[in-house]
Every structure is written in C-alpha cells, then in structure tokens.
Amino acid sequence: MELRRSESRSRSQRSANGGKMRNSGVRPLWYRNLVRLAHTRAAAVSIATLVLVLLLSVLGPLFSPYGQNQLDVPNAEQGPTLDHLLGTDDYGRDILTRLMYAGRISLTIGLASTVLSVVLGATIGIASGYFGGWVDAVIMRLADLLMSIPSLPLLIIMAALLSEFKVPASSRIYVVMVMLSIIGWPGMSRMIRGEVLSLRERLYMKATEALGLSTRSRLLHHLLPNVLPLLIVQTTLSVAGGILMESTLSFLGLGVVPPNASWGNMMAAASNLMDFQKRPWLWIPPGVAVFVTVVAINVLGDRLRDIYDPKNERA
C-alpha cells in the first residue's frame, strides 16, 4: 500500500514538473541564437550601423530639400556648407542627397544579386549533392567551368557588351543584378553540395529513407533545415561581395551609369587627380559609405558563423 502511494506521488511530481516545463517553454533554437547575437557587442554595433544605413538610404531622400539630379549651378563644386552638408558636385547637385539615392541602388543590387545567386546556387547544390551520379557530374563541371574564368574580366566584357548594344541606363541596373548572380551561384552551389554530401550520410537521413518518406519530404523537411545555417551565413557575406563588385564596375563606368547615382560611380571622381586633391568631398562620402557598410556586413557574418558553428555551441 505504501509502495503504491509512493509511486502515485512520484507520478504526480513528474506530471507537475512536466507541466512547469511546458508552461515555461523551451525557446526555439533561432530565438536563442538571436539572443546570443544581440548580446554580442560587435554584432550589435554592426546591426545598428546597417539599420542606420538602410534608414538613410530608404527614408533619407524623402526629407531632403533637393532632388537626386537637381542642379544648383551657382553653387557648383562648393565644399560642405549649412545648405549642402556634404557639398556639391560639378553640376551643383547635392552630394548628401545623391549619396542616399546611391545607397538605394547599391544596396538593392547587392541584396537582389545575392538572393538570386543563393536561390539558384542552393537549389543546384542540393540537387547535385543529394542525387549524385551524372546529375552531380554535369552540374559540378559547369560550375568548375564558370569558376575557372576570372570574374572581374568576365564582368567587364559583359558590361562592355551593354554599352555596345546601347542598353538604357535604367535597365542596366537589372542587368548588373543578373550578371552578379551568374558569377555568384557556382561558388554557392559547391559549398551547399559539400554540406549536403555530409548530411545525407547521417543516421536521421537514412531513417527517413527507411521510413519511405518521399524525396520532396526528405529534402524540404529534413535536409533543407539543416543547410539553412550555412545559407544564412553565406548570404550575409555575399551581400558585401555584391556591393563591392557593383561599386567596382560602376567606378570603372561599366555598371550603373549617370544620371542614376551609385556609390561606385560617385567614387569615380577620385580618378580625376584635380578632384582627388582639391575636392575630396566628392569621393570621400561614398568611399566611407562602402567601407562602413561592407565592414558591418562582414562582422555580422562572422558573428553569425561563430553562433551557428557547432564547435562554438554551448551546452
């Protein structure tokens, strides 16, 4: 009788403890990782910097008294003043206003080209790593072929073709996005393929096959969630690469062209020795914008990699 009472009390205690655990709840992994990221000083500073850049680029032009291409010829080539906080260019256009508009274009190209390359690269990489065989061989040889061609000369050739066919300035923005995504997907696909090759040999993937789950279910519900951490980190780092590549092309006059402003074509003023020495307000602001944005993105990407790396997970 006493033994039964003891067992009953034990079951009641376990039930109560279970109820407490359910009520308190265990935070999901993404939430715990987000908290860890927010408590990392370098990541917090990077996030704050990127939010500020985004706000200035998206909302800043709405509050500017000047238009992107509004001319003020009497005040052309003027240094920073109260009316023009960062000065004016050769045509009297406000540098601060153009800098914010340029941020829209540079960030959009960096983000859009990265999303395109990640979607394409992840899809191809997962298919290549999971199915193997001739599918893997064909895809990887194509990726090797594209990766063997130096990216910058290839982009310069493609950009020169745009000029040859007289592609409108407004359309070049979209073409640059596609160009950057084309050179970005092979590296992404190889990285994802390597991760999938490792994951598909795990016991839980063998179990899904033994249970007779469909290929779609195995890929979407069991393989993709375990590839996401790598995708998140690489996507973050790729955005910085996209912004740098766009700035390089635009600096060389092969990317975004006037009258549309980008950080790259604004820095082209540094190619003129007179502007470089006598009018630094023309090229220093866009240069600082690129530097700060890329460093912030890279620091954030490094912190994300530290958090998602299993070696750094805390018990």
C-alpha positions as CSV (number, residue, x, y, z in Angstrom):
1,M,0.0,0.0,0.0
2,E,2.8,2.4,1.0
3,L,4.6,1.4,-2.3
4,R,1.5,2.4,-4.3
5,R,1.3,5.8,-2.6
6,S,5.0,6.4,-3.3
7,E,4.6,5.6,-7.0
8,S,1.5,7.8,-7.1
9,R,3.4,10.7,-5.5
10,S,6.3,10.2,-8.0
11,R,3.9,10.2,-11.0
12,S,2.2,13.4,-9.7
13,Q,5.6,15.1,-9.1
14,R,6.8,14.1,-12.6
15,S,3.5,15.4,-14.1
16,A,3.8,18.7,-12.2
17,N,7.4,19.1,-13.3
18,G,6.4,18.4,-16.9
19,G,3.6,20.9,-16.6
20,K,6.1,23.5,-15.4
21,M,8.4,22.8,-18.2
22,R,5.6,23.1,-20.7
23,N,4.4,26.3,-19.2
24,S,7.9,27.8,-19.0
25,G,8.6,26.6,-22.5
26,V,11.9,25.9,-24.2
27,R,12.9,28.7,-26.5
28,P,13.4,27.7,-30.1
29,L,16.9,27.5,-31.4
30,W,16.5,30.5,-33.8
31,Y,15.4,32.6,-30.8
32,R,18.3,31.6,-28.6
33,N,20.7,32.3,-31.5
34,L,19.1,35.7,-32.0
35,V,19.6,36.5,-28.3
36,R,23.2,35.4,-28.4
37,L,23.7,37.6,-31.5
38,A,22.1,40.6,-29.8
39,H,24.4,40.2,-26.7
40,T,27.5,40.2,-28.9
41,R,28.8,43.8,-28.9
42,A,30.4,43.6,-32.4
43,A,27.2,42.2,-33.9
44,A,25.0,44.7,-32.1
45,V,27.1,47.6,-33.4
46,S,27.1,46.1,-36.9
47,I,23.3,45.7,-36.9
48,A,22.8,49.3,-35.6
49,T,25.1,50.5,-38.4
50,L,23.3,48.6,-41.1
51,V,19.9,49.8,-39.8
52,L,21.1,53.4,-39.9
53,V,22.4,53.0,-43.5
54,L,19.1,51.4,-44.6
55,L,17.1,54.2,-43.0
56,L,19.2,56.9,-44.6
57,S,19.0,55.2,-48.0
58,V,15.3,54.4,-47.9
59,L,13.8,57.3,-45.9
60,G,16.5,60.0,-46.2
61,P,15.7,61.2,-49.7
62,L,12.1,61.8,-48.6
63,F,13.2,64.5,-46.2
64,S,15.9,66.1,-48.5
65,P,15.0,69.5,-49.9
66,Y,16.9,68.6,-53.1
67,G,16.3,66.1,-55.9
68,Q,18.8,63.5,-57.0
69,N,19.6,65.4,-60.2
70,Q,18.5,68.9,-59.1
71,L,21.0,71.4,-60.4
72,D,22.4,74.4,-58.5
73,V,24.9,75.8,-60.9
74,P,25.8,78.9,-59.0
75,N,26.9,76.7,-56.1
76,A,28.7,74.1,-58.2
77,E,31.9,72.5,-56.8
78,Q,31.2,74.0,-53.4
79,G,32.5,72.4,-50.2
80,P,30.3,71.4,-47.2
81,T,28.1,74.3,-46.0
82,L,24.9,74.6,-44.0
83,D,22.8,74.4,-47.2
84,H,24.8,71.5,-48.6
85,L,26.2,69.5,-45.7
86,L,28.5,67.4,-47.9
87,G,29.0,69.9,-50.6
88,T,28.0,69.9,-54.3
89,D,29.4,68.3,-57.4
90,D,30.4,69.8,-60.8
91,Y,26.8,70.4,-61.7
92,G,25.7,71.8,-58.3
93,R,23.9,68.6,-57.2
94,D,23.7,68.0,-53.5
95,I,26.2,65.2,-52.5
96,L,24.3,64.1,-49.4
97,T,21.1,63.6,-51.4
98,R,22.8,61.7,-54.2
99,L,24.6,59.6,-51.6
100,M,21.3,58.5,-50.1
101,Y,19.8,57.7,-53.5
102,A,23.1,55.9,-54.4
103,G,22.7,53.8,-51.3
104,R,19.3,52.6,-52.5
105,I,20.8,51.4,-55.8
106,S,24.0,49.9,-54.4
107,L,22.2,48.0,-51.5
108,T,19.4,46.9,-53.9
109,I,21.9,45.5,-56.3
110,G,23.9,43.8,-53.6
111,L,20.8,42.2,-52.0
112,A,19.0,41.3,-55.2
113,S,22.0,39.7,-56.8
114,T,22.8,37.7,-53.6
115,V,19.2,36.4,-53.3
116,L,19.3,35.3,-57.0
117,S,22.6,33.6,-56.6
118,V,21.7,32.0,-53.3
119,V,18.3,30.6,-54.6
120,L,20.0,29.3,-57.8
121,G,23.1,28.0,-56.1
122,A,21.2,26.4,-53.2
123,T,18.8,24.6,-55.5
124,I,21.5,23.3,-57.8
125,G,23.8,22.4,-54.9
126,I,21.2,20.5,-53.0
127,A,20.2,18.6,-56.2
128,S,23.8,17.9,-57.0
129,G,24.8,16.6,-53.6
130,Y,21.6,14.6,-52.9
131,F,21.1,12.8,-56.2
132,G,24.8,12.4,-57.1
133,G,25.7,10.4,-60.2
134,W,25.5,12.1,-63.6
135,V,23.5,15.0,-62.2
136,D,26.3,15.8,-59.8
137,A,29.0,15.4,-62.6
138,V,27.3,17.6,-65.1
139,I,26.4,20.4,-62.6
140,M,29.9,20.4,-61.0
141,R,31.7,20.5,-64.3
142,L,29.6,23.5,-65.3
143,A,30.3,25.2,-62.0
144,D,34.1,24.5,-62.4
145,L,34.0,26.0,-65.9
146,L,32.4,29.2,-64.7
147,M,34.7,29.4,-61.6
148,S,37.8,29.0,-63.8
149,I,37.0,32.3,-65.6
150,P,38.2,35.3,-63.7
151,S,35.1,37.1,-62.5
152,L,36.1,40.7,-63.0
153,P,37.3,40.4,-66.6
154,L,34.2,38.5,-67.4
155,L,32.0,41.2,-65.9
156,I,34.0,43.9,-67.8
157,I,33.3,42.1,-71.1
158,M,29.6,41.7,-70.3
159,A,29.4,45.3,-69.3
160,A,31.1,46.4,-72.5
161,L,28.5,44.5,-74.4
162,L,25.8,46.5,-72.7
163,S,27.5,49.7,-73.9
164,E,27.8,48.2,-77.4
165,F,24.1,47.4,-77.6
166,K,23.2,50.8,-76.0
167,V,21.2,49.3,-73.1
168,P,19.3,52.2,-71.4
169,A,20.7,53.4,-68.1
170,S,17.5,52.4,-66.2
171,S,17.8,48.8,-67.5
172,R,21.5,48.4,-66.7
173,I,20.7,48.2,-63.0
174,Y,18.7,45.0,-63.5
175,V,21.3,43.6,-65.9
176,V,24.1,44.2,-63.4
177,M,22.0,42.2,-60.8
178,V,21.7,39.3,-63.2
179,M,25.4,39.5,-64.1
180,L,26.5,39.4,-60.4
181,S,24.2,36.4,-59.7
182,I,25.6,34.5,-62.7
183,I,29.1,34.7,-61.3
184,G,27.9,34.1,-57.7
185,W,26.0,30.8,-57.9
186,P,28.8,28.4,-58.8
187,G,30.7,29.0,-55.5
188,M,27.4,28.8,-53.5
189,S,26.4,25.6,-55.2
190,R,29.7,23.9,-54.4
191,M,29.6,24.9,-50.8
192,I,26.0,23.7,-50.4
193,R,26.8,20.5,-52.3
194,G,29.6,19.7,-49.8
195,E,27.3,20.2,-46.9
196,V,24.6,18.0,-48.4
197,L,27.1,15.2,-49.1
198,S,27.9,15.2,-45.4
199,L,24.3,15.4,-44.2
200,R,22.8,12.7,-46.5
201,E,25.0,10.1,-44.7
202,R,23.7,11.0,-41.3
203,L,21.5,8.4,-39.5
204,Y,18.4,10.6,-39.5
205,M,18.6,10.9,-43.3
206,K,19.0,7.1,-43.5
207,A,16.0,6.8,-41.2
208,T,13.8,9.0,-43.4
209,E,14.7,6.7,-46.4
210,A,13.9,3.6,-44.4
211,L,10.5,5.1,-43.4
212,G,9.7,5.5,-47.0
213,L,9.3,9.3,-47.0
214,S,9.1,11.0,-50.4
215,T,12.1,12.7,-51.9
216,R,10.3,16.0,-51.6
217,S,9.7,15.5,-47.9
218,R,13.2,14.4,-47.2
219,L,14.6,17.4,-49.0
220,L,12.3,20.1,-47.7
221,H,11.6,18.9,-44.1
222,H,14.8,17.2,-43.1
223,L,17.7,18.3,-45.4
224,L,17.0,21.9,-46.1
225,P,16.5,23.0,-42.4
226,N,20.0,21.6,-41.6
227,V,21.5,23.5,-44.6
228,L,19.9,26.8,-43.6
229,P,22.5,27.9,-41.0
230,L,25.2,27.7,-43.7
231,L,22.9,29.5,-46.2
232,I,22.3,32.4,-43.7
233,V,25.9,33.0,-43.1
234,Q,27.0,32.8,-46.7
235,T,24.1,35.0,-47.8
236,T,25.2,37.7,-45.4
237,L,28.8,37.6,-46.5
238,S,27.8,37.5,-50.2
239,V,25.8,40.8,-49.9
240,A,29.1,42.5,-49.0
241,G,30.7,41.0,-52.1
242,G,27.9,42.1,-54.3
243,I,28.1,45.7,-53.1
244,L,31.9,45.7,-53.6
245,M,31.6,44.2,-57.1
246,E,28.9,46.7,-58.1
247,S,31.0,49.6,-56.8
248,T,34.0,48.4,-58.8
249,L,32.0,48.1,-62.0
250,S,30.4,51.5,-61.6
251,F,33.7,53.1,-60.6
252,L,35.1,51.8,-64.0
253,G,32.0,53.2,-65.8
254,L,30.7,49.7,-66.6
255,G,28.0,49.3,-64.1
256,V,25.4,51.8,-63.0
257,V,25.8,55.0,-65.1
258,P,24.6,58.6,-64.7
259,P,22.1,60.1,-64.2
260,N,21.5,57.2,-61.7
261,A,23.8,57.5,-58.7
262,S,25.5,54.6,-57.0
263,W,28.4,54.6,-54.5
264,G,30.7,53.3,-57.2
265,N,30.1,55.9,-59.9
266,M,30.2,58.7,-57.2
267,M,33.7,57.5,-56.3
268,A,34.7,57.8,-59.9
269,A,35.6,61.4,-59.0
270,A,38.7,60.0,-57.4
271,S,40.0,59.0,-60.8
272,N,40.5,62.7,-61.6
273,L,43.7,64.0,-60.0
274,M,42.3,67.5,-59.5
275,D,39.1,66.2,-57.8
276,F,41.1,63.8,-55.8
277,Q,43.4,66.5,-54.4
278,K,41.2,69.6,-54.4
279,R,37.6,68.3,-53.9
280,P,37.8,65.3,-51.6
281,W,34.1,65.8,-50.6
282,L,33.2,64.4,-54.0
283,W,34.6,60.9,-53.3
284,I,35.2,60.5,-49.6
285,P,31.5,60.2,-48.6
286,P,30.7,57.4,-51.0
287,G,34.0,55.7,-50.1
288,V,33.2,55.8,-46.4
289,A,29.7,54.5,-47.1
290,V,31.0,51.5,-49.0
291,F,33.7,50.8,-46.3
292,V,31.3,51.1,-43.3
293,T,28.6,49.0,-44.9
294,V,30.9,46.2,-46.1
295,V,32.7,46.0,-42.8
296,A,29.5,46.0,-40.8
297,I,28.1,43.2,-43.0
298,N,31.3,41.1,-42.8
299,V,31.5,41.5,-39.0
300,L,27.8,40.4,-38.7
301,G,28.5,37.4,-41.0
302,D,31.5,36.4,-38.9
303,R,29.4,36.6,-35.7
304,L,26.6,34.5,-37.3
305,R,29.2,31.9,-38.4
306,D,30.5,31.7,-34.8
307,I,27.0,31.2,-33.5
308,Y,26.0,28.6,-36.0
309,D,29.3,26.7,-35.8
310,P,28.6,23.5,-33.8
311,K,32.1,23.8,-32.2
312,N,31.0,27.1,-30.6
313,E,27.7,25.9,-29.3
314,R,27.4,26.0,-25.5
315,A,25.7,23.3,-23.6
